[in-house]
Amino acid sequence: MSYKNQESAFHLTQAGWSAQNVPLNSRVESWRLCVYQESSWSREQRSWSRVWHSAAWSESERQKLRQRFPLPR
């Protein structure tokens, strides 16, 4: 059994990142953060995955927004 196994949702908006539930029409992308640690003395592993993106924004527009607002820590 793992020591830590958590998932969190984050939403990228035009104003930056939010961990709160944001209306779908305000989101540019939604990402999932998975944090896993096998034991208290092992290193914490973090992985990000994009689970949704708005078709109203091009990939280059979304990339510029991610450069302006890097992933939360």
PQR file with spaces between the fields and no chain letter, atoms N, CA, C, O and H, PARSE charges and radii, in Angstrom:
ATOM       1  N    MET     1       0.835   -1.178    0.000 -0.4000 1.5000
ATOM       2  CA   MET     1       0.000    0.000    0.000 -0.0000 2.0000
ATOM       3  C    MET     1       0.883    1.247    0.000  0.5500 1.7000
ATOM       4  O    MET     1       1.853    1.325    0.754 -0.5500 1.4000
ATOM       5  N    SER     2       0.549    2.205   -0.835 -0.4000 1.5000
ATOM       6  CA   SER     2       1.373    3.406   -0.966 -0.0000 2.0000
ATOM       7  C    SER     2       1.192    4.342    0.230  0.5500 1.7000
ATOM       8  O    SER     2       0.159    4.344    0.899 -0.5500 1.4000
ATOM       9  H    SER     2      -0.239    2.141   -1.448  0.4000 1.0000
ATOM      10  N    TYR     3       2.225    5.126    0.469 -0.4000 1.5000
ATOM      11  CA   TYR     3       2.219    6.110    1.539 -0.0000 2.0000
ATOM      12  C    TYR     3       1.359    7.311    1.148  0.5500 1.7000
ATOM      13  O    TYR     3       0.608    7.842    1.966 -0.5500 1.4000
ATOM      14  H    TYR     3       3.064    5.124   -0.074  0.4000 1.0000
ATOM      15  N    LYS     4       1.480    7.733   -0.123 -0.4000 1.5000
ATOM      16  CA   LYS     4       0.711    8.872   -0.616 -0.0000 2.0000
ATOM      17  C    LYS     4       0.286    8.595   -2.057  0.5500 1.7000
ATOM      18  O    LYS     4       1.096    8.181   -2.887 -0.5500 1.4000
ATOM      19  H    LYS     4       2.090    7.301   -0.787  0.4000 1.0000
ATOM      20  N    ASN     5      -0.975    8.827   -2.337 -0.4000 1.5000
ATOM      21  CA   ASN     5      -1.505    8.669   -3.683 -0.0000 2.0000
ATOM      22  C    ASN     5      -2.659    9.654   -3.831  0.5500 1.7000
ATOM      23  O    ASN     5      -3.784    9.369   -3.420 -0.5500 1.4000
ATOM      24  H    ASN     5      -1.633    9.164   -1.664  0.4000 1.0000
ATOM      25  N    GLN     6      -2.368   10.829   -4.426 -0.4000 1.5000
ATOM      26  CA   GLN     6      -3.365   11.896   -4.511 -0.0000 2.0000
ATOM      27  C    GLN     6      -3.526   12.359   -5.950  0.5500 1.7000
ATOM      28  O    GLN     6      -2.580   12.326   -6.738 -0.5500 1.4000
ATOM      29  H    GLN     6      -1.454   11.061   -4.760  0.4000 1.0000
ATOM      30  N    GLU     7      -4.728   12.786   -6.276 -0.4000 1.5000
ATOM      31  CA   GLU     7      -4.998   13.411   -7.565 -0.0000 2.0000
ATOM      32  C    GLU     7      -5.701   14.741   -7.323  0.5500 1.7000
ATOM      33  O    GLU     7      -6.572   14.850   -6.460 -0.5500 1.4000
ATOM      34  H    GLU     7      -5.495   12.813   -5.636  0.4000 1.0000
ATOM      35  N    SER     8      -5.309   15.750   -8.098 -0.4000 1.5000
ATOM      36  CA   SER     8      -5.920   17.077   -8.000 -0.0000 2.0000
ATOM      37  C    SER     8      -6.193   17.589   -9.401  0.5500 1.7000
ATOM      38  O    SER     8      -5.469   17.265  -10.342 -0.5500 1.4000
ATOM      39  H    SER     8      -4.602   15.661   -8.799  0.4000 1.0000
ATOM      40  N    ALA     9      -7.237   18.388   -9.535 -0.4000 1.5000
ATOM      41  CA   ALA     9      -7.585   18.986  -10.823 -0.0000 2.0000
ATOM      42  C    ALA     9      -7.236   20.469  -10.799  0.5500 1.7000
ATOM      43  O    ALA     9      -7.458   21.156   -9.802 -0.5500 1.4000
ATOM      44  H    ALA     9      -7.824   18.652   -8.770  0.4000 1.0000
ATOM      45  N    PHE    10      -6.686   20.950  -11.908 -0.4000 1.5000
ATOM      46  CA   PHE    10      -6.361   22.359  -12.076 -0.0000 2.0000
ATOM      47  C    PHE    10      -6.888   22.812  -13.428  0.5500 1.7000
ATOM      48  O    PHE    10      -6.867   22.060  -14.402 -0.5500 1.4000
ATOM      49  H    PHE    10      -6.505   20.392  -12.718  0.4000 1.0000
ATOM      50  N    HIS    11      -7.359   24.049  -13.474 -0.4000 1.5000
ATOM      51  CA   HIS    11      -7.933   24.589  -14.702 -0.0000 2.0000
ATOM      52  C    HIS    11      -7.190   25.860  -15.086  0.5500 1.7000
ATOM      53  O    HIS    11      -7.019   26.766  -14.271 -0.5500 1.4000
ATOM      54  H    HIS    11      -7.375   24.660  -12.683  0.4000 1.0000
ATOM      55  N    LEU    12      -6.754   25.912  -16.329 -0.4000 1.5000
ATOM      56  CA   LEU    12      -6.090   27.101  -16.853 -0.0000 2.0000
ATOM      57  C    LEU    12      -7.141   28.009  -17.461  0.5500 1.7000
ATOM      58  O    LEU    12      -7.917   27.596  -18.322 -0.5500 1.4000
ATOM      59  H    LEU    12      -6.893   25.176  -16.992  0.4000 1.0000
ATOM      60  N    THR    13      -7.156   29.247  -17.004 -0.4000 1.5000
ATOM      61  CA   THR    13      -8.078   30.261  -17.521 -0.0000 2.0000
ATOM      62  C    THR    13      -7.245   31.410  -18.088  0.5500 1.7000
ATOM      63  O    THR    13      -6.018   31.391  -17.995 -0.5500 1.4000
ATOM      64  H    THR    13      -6.525   29.583  -16.305  0.4000 1.0000
ATOM      65  N    GLN    14      -7.891   32.388  -18.662 -0.4000 1.5000
ATOM      66  CA   GLN    14      -7.172   33.545  -19.183 -0.0000 2.0000
ATOM      67  C    GLN    14      -6.481   34.330  -18.066  0.5500 1.7000
ATOM      68  O    GLN    14      -5.537   35.076  -18.328 -0.5500 1.4000
ATOM      69  H    GLN    14      -8.888   32.404  -18.738  0.4000 1.0000
ATOM      70  N    ALA    15      -6.944   34.168  -16.825 -0.4000 1.5000
ATOM      71  CA   ALA    15      -6.370   34.878  -15.678 -0.0000 2.0000
ATOM      72  C    ALA    15      -5.335   34.049  -14.923  0.5500 1.7000
ATOM      73  O    ALA    15      -4.748   34.538  -13.958 -0.5500 1.4000
ATOM      74  H    ALA    15      -7.711   33.563  -16.613  0.4000 1.0000
ATOM      75  N    GLY    16      -5.095   32.797  -15.343 -0.4000 1.5000
ATOM      76  CA   GLY    16      -4.128   31.938  -14.661 -0.0000 2.0000
ATOM      77  C    GLY    16      -4.758   30.615  -14.233  0.5500 1.7000
ATOM      78  O    GLY    16      -5.801   30.207  -14.745 -0.5500 1.4000
ATOM      79  H    GLY    16      -5.572   32.400  -16.127  0.4000 1.0000
ATOM      80  N    TRP    17      -4.094   29.957  -13.280 -0.4000 1.5000
ATOM      81  CA   TRP    17      -4.511   28.635  -12.827 -0.0000 2.0000
ATOM      82  C    TRP    17      -5.496   28.723  -11.665  0.5500 1.7000
ATOM      83  O    TRP    17      -5.430   29.638  -10.844 -0.5500 1.4000
ATOM      84  H    TRP    17      -3.247   30.288  -12.864  0.4000 1.0000
ATOM      85  N    SER    18      -6.407   27.758  -11.614 -0.4000 1.5000
ATOM      86  CA   SER    18      -7.352   27.668  -10.514 -0.0000 2.0000
ATOM      87  C    SER    18      -7.522   26.204  -10.120  0.5500 1.7000
ATOM      88  O    SER    18      -7.645   25.327  -10.975 -0.5500 1.4000
ATOM      89  H    SER    18      -6.461   27.015  -12.281  0.4000 1.0000
ATOM      90  N    ALA    19      -7.528   25.957   -8.815 -0.4000 1.5000
ATOM      91  CA   ALA    19      -7.807   24.615   -8.302 -0.0000 2.0000
ATOM      92  C    ALA    19      -9.293   24.480   -7.975  0.5500 1.7000
ATOM      93  O    ALA    19      -9.763   23.401   -7.615 -0.5500 1.4000
ATOM      94  H    ALA    19      -7.429   26.669   -8.120  0.4000 1.0000
ATOM      95  N    GLN    20     -10.024   25.585   -8.104 -0.4000 1.5000
ATOM      96  CA   GLN    20     -11.461   25.590   -7.833 -0.0000 2.0000
ATOM      97  C    GLN    20     -12.218   25.124   -9.076  0.5500 1.7000
ATOM      98  O    GLN    20     -11.668   25.097  -10.177 -0.5500 1.4000
ATOM      99  H    GLN    20      -9.642   26.461   -8.396  0.4000 1.0000
ATOM     100  N    ASN    21     -13.461   24.766   -8.890 -0.4000 1.5000
ATOM     101  CA   ASN    21     -14.292   24.380  -10.021 -0.0000 2.0000
ATOM     102  C    ASN    21     -14.647   25.638  -10.813  0.5500 1.7000
ATOM     103  O    ASN    21     -15.339   26.522  -10.308 -0.5500 1.4000
ATOM     104  H    ASN    21     -13.909   24.788   -7.996  0.4000 1.0000
ATOM     105  N    VAL    22     -14.175   25.711  -12.041 -0.4000 1.5000
ATOM     106  CA   VAL    22     -14.356   26.874  -12.907 -0.0000 2.0000
ATOM     107  C    VAL    22     -15.390   26.509  -13.975  0.5500 1.7000
ATOM     108  O    VAL    22     -15.354   25.396  -14.500 -0.5500 1.4000
ATOM     109  H    VAL    22     -13.613   24.992  -12.451  0.4000 1.0000
ATOM     110  N    PRO    23     -16.311   27.419  -14.307 -0.5600 1.5000
ATOM     111  CA   PRO    23     -17.273   27.122  -15.374  0.2800 2.0000
ATOM     112  C    PRO    23     -16.553   26.712  -16.664  0.5500 1.7000
ATOM     113  O    PRO    23     -15.508   27.267  -17.001 -0.5500 1.4000
ATOM     114  N    LEU    24     -17.106   25.766  -17.360 -0.4000 1.5000
ATOM     115  CA   LEU    24     -16.475   25.212  -18.552 -0.0000 2.0000
ATOM     116  C    LEU    24     -16.152   26.284  -19.578  0.5500 1.7000
ATOM     117  O    LEU    24     -15.106   26.215  -20.224 -0.5500 1.4000
ATOM     118  H    LEU    24     -17.956   25.315  -17.086  0.4000 1.0000
ATOM     119  N    ASN    25     -17.015   27.269  -19.745 -0.4000 1.5000
ATOM     120  CA   ASN    25     -16.770   28.301  -20.758 -0.0000 2.0000
ATOM     121  C    ASN    25     -15.640   29.257  -20.363  0.5500 1.7000
ATOM     122  O    ASN    25     -15.202   30.055  -21.191 -0.5500 1.4000
ATOM     123  H    ASN    25     -17.864   27.326  -19.221  0.4000 1.0000
ATOM     124  N    SER    26     -15.161   29.194  -19.118 -0.4000 1.5000
ATOM     125  CA   SER    26     -14.038   30.017  -18.663 -0.0000 2.0000
ATOM     126  C    SER    26     -12.711   29.280  -18.742  0.5500 1.7000
ATOM     127  O    SER    26     -11.651   29.886  -18.582 -0.5500 1.4000
ATOM     128  H    SER    26     -15.517   28.546  -18.445  0.4000 1.0000
ATOM     129  N    ARG    27     -12.762   27.975  -18.987 -0.4000 1.5000
ATOM     130  CA   ARG    27     -11.539   27.167  -19.017 -0.0000 2.0000
ATOM     131  C    ARG    27     -10.903   27.183  -20.406  0.5500 1.7000
ATOM     132  O    ARG    27     -11.585   27.195  -21.431 -0.5500 1.4000
ATOM     133  H    ARG    27     -13.623   27.482  -19.117  0.4000 1.0000
ATOM     134  N    VAL    28      -9.585   27.183  -20.397 -0.4000 1.5000
ATOM     135  CA   VAL    28      -8.826   27.003  -21.631 -0.0000 2.0000
ATOM     136  C    VAL    28      -8.356   25.552  -21.691  0.5500 1.7000
ATOM     137  O    VAL    28      -8.418   24.912  -22.741 -0.5500 1.4000
ATOM     138  H    VAL    28      -9.031   27.173  -19.564  0.4000 1.0000
ATOM     139  N    GLU    29      -7.887   25.042  -20.557 -0.4000 1.5000
ATOM     140  CA   GLU    29      -7.461   23.643  -20.427 -0.0000 2.0000
ATOM     141  C    GLU    29      -7.757   23.168  -19.010  0.5500 1.7000
ATOM     142  O    GLU    29      -7.864   23.966  -18.079 -0.5500 1.4000
ATOM     143  H    GLU    29      -7.836   25.562  -19.704  0.4000 1.0000
ATOM     144  N    SER    30      -7.886   21.861  -18.867 -0.4000 1.5000
ATOM     145  CA   SER    30      -7.979   21.230  -17.545 -0.0000 2.0000
ATOM     146  C    SER    30      -6.878   20.180  -17.454  0.5500 1.7000
ATOM     147  O    SER    30      -6.653   19.411  -18.388 -0.5500 1.4000
ATOM     148  H    SER    30      -7.799   21.212  -19.623  0.4000 1.0000
ATOM     149  N    TRP    31      -6.199   20.165  -16.313 -0.4000 1.5000
ATOM     150  CA   TRP    31      -5.076   19.256  -16.087 -0.0000 2.0000
ATOM     151  C    TRP    31      -5.276   18.480  -14.793  0.5500 1.7000
ATOM     152  O    TRP    31      -5.940   18.953  -13.870 -0.5500 1.4000
ATOM     153  H    TRP    31      -6.381   20.791  -15.554  0.4000 1.0000
ATOM     154  N    ARG    32      -4.703   17.296  -14.734 -0.4000 1.5000
ATOM     155  CA   ARG    32      -4.735   16.461  -13.532 -0.0000 2.0000
ATOM     156  C    ARG    32      -3.304   16.292  -13.020  0.5500 1.7000
ATOM     157  O    ARG    32      -2.395   15.947  -13.775 -0.5500 1.4000
ATOM     158  H    ARG    32      -4.164   16.912  -15.483  0.4000 1.0000
ATOM     159  N    LEU    33      -3.125   16.541  -11.734 -0.4000 1.5000
ATOM     160  CA   LEU    33      -1.844   16.311  -11.068 -0.0000 2.0000
ATOM     161  C    LEU    33      -1.965   15.049  -10.230  0.5500 1.7000
ATOM     162  O    LEU    33      -2.849   14.941   -9.380 -0.5500 1.4000
ATOM     163  H    LEU    33      -3.863   16.821  -11.120  0.4000 1.0000
ATOM     164  N    CYS    34      -1.077   14.100  -10.474 -0.4000 1.5000
ATOM     165  CA   CYS    34      -1.016   12.870   -9.674 -0.0000 2.0000
ATOM     166  C    CYS    34       0.267   12.914   -8.850  0.5500 1.7000
ATOM     167  O    CYS    34       1.361   13.091   -9.385 -0.5500 1.4000
ATOM     168  H    CYS    34      -0.359   14.188  -11.165  0.4000 1.0000
ATOM     169  N    VAL    35       0.111   12.750   -7.536 -0.4000 1.5000
ATOM     170  CA   VAL    35       1.248   12.734   -6.615 -0.0000 2.0000
ATOM     171  C    VAL    35       1.278   11.358   -5.967  0.5500 1.7000
ATOM     172  O    VAL    35       0.299   10.922   -5.360 -0.5500 1.4000
ATOM     173  H    VAL    35      -0.778   12.606   -7.101  0.4000 1.0000
ATOM     174  N    TYR    36       2.422   10.676   -6.105 -0.4000 1.5000
ATOM     175  CA   TYR    36       2.559    9.324   -5.593 -0.0000 2.0000
ATOM     176  C    TYR    36       3.863    9.213   -4.817  0.5500 1.7000
ATOM     177  O    TYR    36       4.906    9.700   -5.254 -0.5500 1.4000
ATOM     178  H    TYR    36       3.217   11.031   -6.598  0.4000 1.0000
ATOM     179  N    GLN    37       3.788    8.567   -3.660 -0.4000 1.5000
ATOM     180  CA   GLN    37       4.974    8.300   -2.855 -0.0000 2.0000
ATOM     181  C    GLN    37       4.794    6.916   -2.250  0.5500 1.7000
ATOM     182  O    GLN    37       3.842    6.670   -1.509 -0.5500 1.4000
ATOM     183  H    GLN    37       2.941    8.172   -3.305  0.4000 1.0000
ATOM     184  N    GLU    38       5.713    6.018   -2.573 -0.4000 1.5000
ATOM     185  CA   GLU    38       5.571    4.629   -2.146 -0.0000 2.0000
ATOM     186  C    GLU    38       5.703    4.464   -0.635  0.5500 1.7000
ATOM     187  O    GLU    38       4.971    3.687   -0.023 -0.5500 1.4000
ATOM     188  H    GLU    38       6.486    6.218   -3.175  0.4000 1.0000
ATOM     189  N    SER    39       6.637    5.196   -0.041 -0.4000 1.5000
ATOM     190  CA   SER    39       6.825    5.119    1.410 -0.0000 2.0000
ATOM     191  C    SER    39       7.290    6.480    1.917  0.5500 1.7000
ATOM     192  O    SER    39       7.610    7.364    1.123 -0.5500 1.4000
ATOM     193  H    SER    39       7.232    5.827   -0.539  0.4000 1.0000
ATOM     194  N    SER    40       7.326    6.650    3.227 -0.4000 1.5000
ATOM     195  CA   SER    40       7.688    7.944    3.808 -0.0000 2.0000
ATOM     196  C    SER    40       9.135    8.334    3.501  0.5500 1.7000
ATOM     197  O    SER    40       9.462    9.520    3.546 -0.5500 1.4000
ATOM     198  H    SER    40       7.066    5.932    3.873  0.4000 1.0000
ATOM     199  N    TRP    41       9.998    7.389    3.195 -0.4000 1.5000
ATOM     200  CA   TRP    41      11.393    7.704    2.897 -0.0000 2.0000
ATOM     201  C    TRP    41      11.704    7.703    1.393  0.5500 1.7000
ATOM     202  O    TRP    41      12.834    7.987    0.995 -0.5500 1.4000
ATOM     203  H    TRP    41       9.732    6.426    3.159  0.4000 1.0000
ATOM     204  N    SER    42      10.729    7.392    0.579 -0.4000 1.5000
ATOM     205  CA   SER    42      10.959    7.419   -0.867 -0.0000 2.0000
ATOM     206  C    SER    42      10.642    8.803   -1.437  0.5500 1.7000
ATOM     207  O    SER    42       9.963    9.610   -0.803 -0.5500 1.4000
ATOM     208  H    SER    42       9.812    7.161    0.902  0.4000 1.0000
ATOM     209  N    ARG    43      11.132    9.051   -2.611 -0.4000 1.5000
ATOM     210  CA   ARG    43      10.943   10.345   -3.270 -0.0000 2.0000
ATOM     211  C    ARG    43       9.513   10.463   -3.807  0.5500 1.7000
ATOM     212  O    ARG    43       8.950    9.505   -4.337 -0.5500 1.4000
ATOM     213  H    ARG    43      11.683    8.395   -3.126  0.4000 1.0000
ATOM     214  N    GLU    44       8.949   11.646   -3.657 -0.4000 1.5000
ATOM     215  CA   GLU    44       7.605   11.910   -4.180 -0.0000 2.0000
ATOM     216  C    GLU    44       7.672   12.034   -5.703  0.5500 1.7000
ATOM     217  O    GLU    44       8.551   12.707   -6.242 -0.5500 1.4000
ATOM     218  H    GLU    44       9.406   12.425   -3.226  0.4000 1.0000
ATOM     219  N    GLN    45       6.741   11.382   -6.384 -0.4000 1.5000
ATOM     220  CA   GLN    45       6.660   11.436   -7.841 -0.0000 2.0000
ATOM     221  C    GLN    45       5.429   12.254   -8.228  0.5500 1.7000
ATOM     222  O    GLN    45       4.332   12.018   -7.721 -0.5500 1.4000
ATOM     223  H    GLN    45       6.027   10.836   -5.946  0.4000 1.0000
ATOM     224  N    ARG    46       5.622   13.219   -9.131 -0.4000 1.5000
ATOM     225  CA   ARG    46       4.530   14.081   -9.575 -0.0000 2.0000
ATOM     226  C    ARG    46       4.412   13.964  -11.083  0.5500 1.7000
ATOM     227  O    ARG    46       5.416   14.009  -11.794 -0.5500 1.4000
ATOM     228  H    ARG    46       6.513   13.411   -9.543  0.4000 1.0000
ATOM     229  N    SER    47       3.191   13.815  -11.574 -0.4000 1.5000
ATOM     230  CA   SER    47       2.988   13.778  -13.016 -0.0000 2.0000
ATOM     231  C    SER    47       1.741   14.583  -13.374  0.5500 1.7000
ATOM     232  O    SER    47       0.716   14.526  -12.695 -0.5500 1.4000
ATOM     233  H    SER    47       2.376   13.778  -10.996  0.4000 1.0000
ATOM     234  N    TRP    48       1.869   15.331  -14.462 -0.4000 1.5000
ATOM     235  CA   TRP    48       0.786   16.159  -14.968 -0.0000 2.0000
ATOM     236  C    TRP    48       0.260   15.557  -16.256  0.5500 1.7000
ATOM     237  O    TRP    48       1.033   15.039  -17.062 -0.5500 1.4000
ATOM     238  H    TRP    48       2.701   15.378  -15.014  0.4000 1.0000
ATOM     239  N    SER    49      -1.045   15.621  -16.458 -0.4000 1.5000
ATOM     240  CA   SER    49      -1.629   15.197  -17.730 -0.0000 2.0000
ATOM     241  C    SER    49      -2.808   16.101  -18.069  0.5500 1.7000
ATOM     242  O    SER    49      -3.659   16.392  -17.228 -0.5500 1.4000
ATOM     243  H    SER    49      -1.673   16.041  -15.804  0.4000 1.0000
ATOM     244  N    ARG    50      -2.833   16.529  -19.311 -0.4000 1.5000
ATOM     245  CA   ARG    50      -3.947   17.368  -19.767 -0.0000 2.0000
ATOM     246  C    ARG    50      -5.125   16.444  -20.043  0.5500 1.7000
ATOM     247  O    ARG    50      -4.991   15.459  -20.770 -0.5500 1.4000
ATOM     248  H    ARG    50      -2.142   16.292  -19.994  0.4000 1.0000
ATOM     249  N    VAL    51      -6.275   16.762  -19.464 -0.4000 1.5000
ATOM     250  CA   VAL    51      -7.455   15.910  -19.618 -0.0000 2.0000
ATOM     251  C    VAL    51      -8.523   16.541  -20.497  0.5500 1.7000
ATOM     252  O    VAL    51      -9.465   15.873  -20.921 -0.5500 1.4000
ATOM     253  H    VAL    51      -6.383   17.562  -18.873  0.4000 1.0000
ATOM     254  N    TRP    52      -8.367   17.848  -20.769 -0.4000 1.5000
ATOM     255  CA   TRP    52      -9.357   18.528  -21.612 -0.0000 2.0000
ATOM     256  C    TRP    52      -8.763   19.830  -22.113  0.5500 1.7000
ATOM     257  O    TRP    52      -7.956   20.455  -21.426 -0.5500 1.4000
ATOM     258  H    TRP    52      -7.601   18.390  -20.424  0.4000 1.0000
ATOM     259  N    HIS    53      -9.166   20.248  -23.327 -0.4000 1.5000
ATOM     260  CA   HIS    53      -8.810   21.579  -23.815 -0.0000 2.0000
ATOM     261  C    HIS    53      -9.954   22.128  -24.656  0.5500 1.7000
ATOM     262  O    HIS    53     -10.708   21.378  -25.275 -0.5500 1.4000
ATOM     263  H    HIS    53      -9.822   19.741  -23.886  0.4000 1.0000
ATOM     264  N    SER    54     -10.065   23.436  -24.663 -0.4000 1.5000
ATOM     265  CA   SER    54     -11.119   24.118  -25.402 -0.0000 2.0000
ATOM     266  C    SER    54     -10.764   24.159  -26.884  0.5500 1.7000
ATOM     267  O    SER    54      -9.645   24.518  -27.252 -0.5500 1.4000
ATOM     268  H    SER    54      -9.452   24.045  -24.160  0.4000 1.0000
ATOM     269  N    ALA    55     -11.712   23.792  -27.725 -0.4000 1.5000
ATOM     270  CA   ALA    55     -11.500   23.847  -29.173 -0.0000 2.0000
ATOM     271  C    ALA    55     -11.500   25.288  -29.681  0.5500 1.7000
ATOM     272  O    ALA    55     -11.104   25.543  -30.818 -0.5500 1.4000
ATOM     273  H    ALA    55     -12.621   23.501  -27.426  0.4000 1.0000
ATOM     274  N    ALA    56     -11.942   26.231  -28.846 -0.4000 1.5000
ATOM     275  CA   ALA    56     -11.965   27.646  -29.230 -0.0000 2.0000
ATOM     276  C    ALA    56     -10.567   28.265  -29.218  0.5500 1.7000
ATOM     277  O    ALA    56     -10.366   29.348  -29.768 -0.5500 1.4000
ATOM     278  H    ALA    56     -12.264   26.024  -27.922  0.4000 1.0000
ATOM     279  N    TRP    57      -9.607   27.590  -28.600 -0.4000 1.5000
ATOM     280  CA   TRP    57      -8.235   28.083  -28.509 -0.0000 2.0000
ATOM     281  C    TRP    57      -7.323   27.171  -29.326  0.5500 1.7000
ATOM     282  O    TRP    57      -7.394   25.947  -29.210 -0.5500 1.4000
ATOM     283  H    TRP    57      -9.770   26.710  -28.153  0.4000 1.0000
ATOM     284  N    SER    58      -6.469   27.770  -30.149 -0.4000 1.5000
ATOM     285  CA   SER    58      -5.517   26.971  -30.930 -0.0000 2.0000
ATOM     286  C    SER    58      -4.405   26.465  -30.007  0.5500 1.7000
ATOM     287  O    SER    58      -4.224   26.973  -28.901 -0.5500 1.4000
ATOM     288  H    SER    58      -6.411   28.764  -30.243  0.4000 1.0000
ATOM     289  N    GLU    59      -3.674   25.468  -30.471 -0.4000 1.5000
ATOM     290  CA   GLU    59      -2.568   24.918  -29.683 -0.0000 2.0000
ATOM     291  C    GLU    59      -1.524   26.004  -29.400  0.5500 1.7000
ATOM     292  O    GLU    59      -0.987   26.063  -28.294 -0.5500 1.4000
ATOM     293  H    GLU    59      -3.821   25.055  -31.370  0.4000 1.0000
ATOM     294  N    SER    60      -1.233   26.848  -30.368 -0.4000 1.5000
ATOM     295  CA   SER    60      -0.235   27.901  -30.141 -0.0000 2.0000
ATOM     296  C    SER    60      -0.729   28.936  -29.122  0.5500 1.7000
ATOM     297  O    SER    60       0.064   29.446  -28.330 -0.5500 1.4000
ATOM     298  H    SER    60      -1.670   26.800  -31.266  0.4000 1.0000
ATOM     299  N    GLU    61      -2.021   29.248  -29.134 -0.4000 1.5000
ATOM     300  CA   GLU    61      -2.578   30.172  -28.133 -0.0000 2.0000
ATOM     301  C    GLU    61      -2.512   29.559  -26.738  0.5500 1.7000
ATOM     302  O    GLU    61      -2.176   30.244  -25.773 -0.5500 1.4000
ATOM     303  H    GLU    61      -2.665   28.833  -29.777  0.4000 1.0000
ATOM     304  N    ARG    62      -2.829   28.284  -26.632 -0.4000 1.5000
ATOM     305  CA   ARG    62      -2.762   27.606  -25.330 -0.0000 2.0000
ATOM     306  C    ARG    62      -1.324   27.519  -24.839  0.5500 1.7000
ATOM     307  O    ARG    62      -1.061   27.673  -23.647 -0.5500 1.4000
ATOM     308  H    ARG    62      -3.103   27.727  -27.417  0.4000 1.0000
ATOM     309  N    GLN    63      -0.395   27.272  -25.756 -0.4000 1.5000
ATOM     310  CA   GLN    63       1.011   27.191  -25.380 -0.0000 2.0000
ATOM     311  C    GLN    63       1.512   28.538  -24.858  0.5500 1.7000
ATOM     312  O    GLN    63       2.250   28.577  -23.874 -0.5500 1.4000
ATOM     313  H    GLN    63      -0.609   27.146  -26.725  0.4000 1.0000
ATOM     314  N    LYS    64       1.127   29.634  -25.498 -0.4000 1.5000
ATOM     315  CA   LYS    64       1.509   30.968  -25.032 -0.0000 2.0000
ATOM     316  C    LYS    64       0.952   31.238  -23.635  0.5500 1.7000
ATOM     317  O    LYS    64       1.631   31.828  -22.794 -0.5500 1.4000
ATOM     318  H    LYS    64       0.527   29.602  -26.298  0.4000 1.0000
ATOM     319  N    LEU    65      -0.273   30.808  -23.394 -0.4000 1.5000
ATOM     320  CA   LEU    65      -0.883   30.995  -22.076 -0.0000 2.0000
ATOM     321  C    LEU    65      -0.158   30.157  -21.022  0.5500 1.7000
ATOM     322  O    LEU    65       0.039   30.624  -19.900 -0.5500 1.4000
ATOM     323  H    LEU    65      -0.824   30.328  -24.077  0.4000 1.0000
ATOM     324  N    ARG    66       0.244   28.921  -21.364 -0.4000 1.5000
ATOM     325  CA   ARG    66       1.006   28.084  -20.425 -0.0000 2.0000
ATOM     326  C    ARG    66       2.381   28.672  -20.150  0.5500 1.7000
ATOM     327  O    ARG    66       2.903   28.516  -19.047 -0.5500 1.4000
ATOM     328  H    ARG    66       0.084   28.541  -22.275  0.4000 1.0000
ATOM     329  N    GLN    67       2.981   29.345  -21.131 -0.4000 1.5000
ATOM     330  CA   GLN    67       4.273   30.005  -20.895 -0.0000 2.0000
ATOM     331  C    GLN    67       4.100   31.191  -19.949  0.5500 1.7000
ATOM     332  O    GLN    67       4.958   31.465  -19.110 -0.5500 1.4000
ATOM     333  H    GLN    67       2.557   29.472  -22.028  0.4000 1.0000
ATOM     334  N    ARG    68       2.998   31.874  -20.098 -0.4000 1.5000
ATOM     335  CA   ARG    68       2.711   33.021  -19.223 -0.0000 2.0000
ATOM     336  C    ARG    68       2.395   32.562  -17.801  0.5500 1.7000
ATOM     337  O    ARG    68       2.797   33.204  -16.831 -0.5500 1.4000
ATOM     338  H    ARG    68       2.300   31.652  -20.780  0.4000 1.0000
ATOM     339  N    PHE    69       1.676   31.452  -17.687 -0.4000 1.5000
ATOM     340  CA   PHE    69       1.295   30.887  -16.388 -0.0000 2.0000
ATOM     341  C    PHE    69       1.788   29.440  -16.309  0.5500 1.7000
ATOM     342  O    PHE    69       1.048   28.529  -16.679 -0.5500 1.4000
ATOM     343  H    PHE    69       1.350   30.931  -18.475  0.4000 1.0000
ATOM     344  N    PRO    70       3.018   29.202  -15.838 -0.5600 1.5000
ATOM     345  CA   PRO    70       3.540   27.824  -15.727  0.2800 2.0000
ATOM     346  C    PRO    70       2.676   26.976  -14.793  0.5500 1.7000
ATOM     347  O    PRO    70       1.920   27.503  -13.978 -0.5500 1.4000
ATOM     348  N    LEU    71       2.800   25.661  -14.924 -0.4000 1.5000
ATOM     349  CA   LEU    71       2.032   24.741  -14.079 -0.0000 2.0000
ATOM     350  C    LEU    71       2.255   25.053  -12.604  0.5500 1.7000
ATOM     351  O    LEU    71       3.375   25.379  -12.209 -0.5500 1.4000
ATOM     352  H    LEU    71       3.414   25.232  -15.586  0.4000 1.0000
ATOM     353  N    PRO    72       1.220   24.960  -11.788 -0.5600 1.5000
ATOM     354  CA   PRO    72       1.365   25.194  -10.344  0.2800 2.0000
ATOM     355  C    PRO    72       2.324   24.179   -9.710  0.5500 1.7000
ATOM     356  O    PRO    72       2.526   23.087  -10.241 -0.5500 1.4000
ATOM     357  N    ARG    73       2.895   24.547   -8.594 -0.4000 1.5000
ATOM     358  CA   ARG    73       3.805   23.636   -7.878 -0.0000 2.0000
ATOM     359  C    ARG    73       3.123   22.934   -6.764  0.5500 1.7000
ATOM     360  O    ARG    73       3.746   22.135   -6.065 -0.5500 1.4000
ATOM     361  H    ARG    73       2.731   25.434   -8.162  0.4000 1.0000
